[in-house]
Amino acid sequence: MSSHTPAPQRQLRHQHNGWTQERQRRFLEHLALHGSVSAAARWVGMTRQSAYLFRRQPHGSAFAAAWDAALADTGQVFEDMALDRLLEG
């Protein structure tokens, strides 16, 4: 499993905000690829605001950590692309 692991399912049972484990996984994958919270939220049929709200909740701590890891991965991808362009033109 990747570093973009969503919150455990047992935590999600008590939530009614739409952030299922599958939706979290898809959001985090899209976020890691594109670096845009708004685009990732739209990709999974949610709003940017609901993503930030879930992230701030105590039961969203695993989601928040995976979100941070996804953004760190995005930064590495952009750095790698810039280095490739520098070296290969």
Summary of the structure (lengths in Angstrom):
residues: 89
radius of gyration: 14.3
end to end distance: 34.6
largest distance: 51.9
contacts: 241
relative contact order: 0.18
helix: 73%
strand: 0%
